[in-house]
Amino acid sequence: LALLLGQATGYLILGNRVMILLAAVILVIDAVIFGFGLRLFQREKILSQSR
């Protein structure tokens, strides 16, 4: 509930465009972290199979 209220307050204070821009930035950061995690997991899988 607090997250919903925080987002609603941010929307009212910052405006529509800023909220969409922030969501896009967070999406890009999430995609980069997810890609890094996938590469790290594949490396660990390869290392565990080689032993």
C-alpha positions in Angstrom: 0.0 0.0 0.0 2.9 2.4 0.8 4.4 1.7 -2.6 1.1 2.5 -4.4 0.8 5.8 -2.4 4.4 6.7 -3.1 3.9 6.1 -6.8 0.7 8.1 -6.9 2.4 11.0 -5.0 5.4 10.9 -7.4 3.0 11.0 -10.3 1.2 14.0 -9.0 4.4 15.9 -8.0 6.6 15.0 -11.0 4.2 14.6 -13.8 3.5 12.1 -16.5 6.6 12.5 -18.6 9.0 12.3 -15.7 7.4 9.1 -14.4 7.5 7.5 -17.8 11.2 8.5 -18.2 12.0 7.1 -14.7 10.3 3.9 -15.6 12.3 3.6 -18.8 15.6 4.2 -17.0 14.7 1.5 -14.4 13.8 -0.9 -17.2 17.2 -0.4 -18.9 19.0 -0.9 -15.6 17.0 -4.1 -14.9 17.8 -5.4 -18.4 21.5 -4.8 -17.9 21.5 -6.5 -14.5 19.5 -9.4 -15.8 21.9 -9.9 -18.7 24.9 -9.8 -16.3 23.2 -12.3 -14.1 22.6 -14.7 -17.0 26.2 -14.5 -18.1 27.4 -15.1 -14.6 25.1 -18.1 -14.2 26.2 -19.6 -17.5 29.8 -19.2 -16.4 29.2 -20.9 -13.1 27.3 -23.7 -14.8 30.2 -24.3 -17.2 32.7 -24.3 -14.3 30.7 -26.8 -12.3 30.4 -29.2 -15.3 34.1 -29.1 -16.0 35.1 -30.7 -12.7 
